Amino acid sequence: MPHIPKSSRYTLGERIDELFIRYIELLFKALYASPIRKMEILEVAIAKLDTLKMLIQLSWESKIISTSHFSKLTEQLGEIGKMLYGWKRNIETGFPAKNMRGINKR
């Protein structure tokens, strides 16, 4: 968090860091969960990702982070969101993600 000013580092910055860590924990849990439990975890992860995006936008609007940091984070979180929704869709439709990428084709 060196790019976040000290005045915000222990408030908004800390909250963003906490959300990132919890988000990663959720994805790890989802990886090893049963399909039903996996859907529940992914729905929570999607909500946390949306909250994270909102807090990052708030940081940018408050001029806590620069436009370049905001742009980079927004792009990366957008890609993560696409992957997360794809994972959820694959579970809903019953297609394993590996088959969708052609890894297990015979």
N, C-alpha and C positions, 0 to 999 in steps of 0.2 A: 504494500500500500504506500510506497514512497511518493507516488504521484498525487496522492490525496493530501490536502492541507491538514495540519495537526488539528485544527478546530473541528474538522469533520471526520477525522480518522477513527475516533472512538465512538462515533454515533452512527452515521450512515455507512461509513466504510466498514465498520465492524459488523453491521447488520448484513451487508452484502457478502462479506467473507463467510459469515455464519451460514447464509443461505447457500452459497457455493458448496460448502462442506456437507451440509445436509442433503443437497441435491446429489452429490457424488455418492453419499451413503445410500440414498434411495435407489440409484441406478445399480449399485452393487447388490443390494437386496433383491431387486427385480431380476437380476441375472440368474439367481439361483432359486427363485420362487416357483411355485406351481403356477400353471397358466391362470387360474382364477385369481390367486393372490397377486400374480404379476400384473394383471389388469388394474387392480386396486392401487398397487404401488405406482404404476405408471400414471394413473390419473392424479395422484398426489404430486408426483414429480412434474407433471405438466403445469399444475397450479403453482408450484414453487418456481418453475422457470418463468412463468408469467409475472410473478411477484418480483423476481430478480430483474427482469427487463424493465419493469416499472421503476424500481429503485435506481437502476442505472440511468434511466431517462431523467429521473428527478435529480440525480447527481449532476448530470450534464446541464439541465435547465438552471440549476443553482450555481453553475460555474465551478463545481467542485472537481469535475474532470474535464479534460480538454475535448475539443471536437474530434481530434484524431483518435483518442482513446475511446470515446463514445462510438465512433464509426466502426472501429475495429471490433469492439465488444458486441455491438448490435449485429454485425455481420456474422460473427462466430456463434452468438446465441440463436440467430435465425437458422443457421445450419444445424445446430444441436436440436432445435425444435422440429425441423424437418425429419431428422433421424428418429426422434422420439415418437412423433406421430406415425412414422412408417413402421416402427416396432410395434406400436399399439394396433395399427391396422392389420399387420401380419398376424398378430395373435387373434384378433377378431375374426379374420377370414380363415384362420387355421393353416396358413402357409408359414412354414419356418423361414426366418430371415435368411438363412444360409442358402436355401433353394431359390429365393428371390434374387440373390446375387449371382447365381449360377455356380456356386462353389461345389455343391454336392450333385451336380448333374452327372448322369451316367450315360 
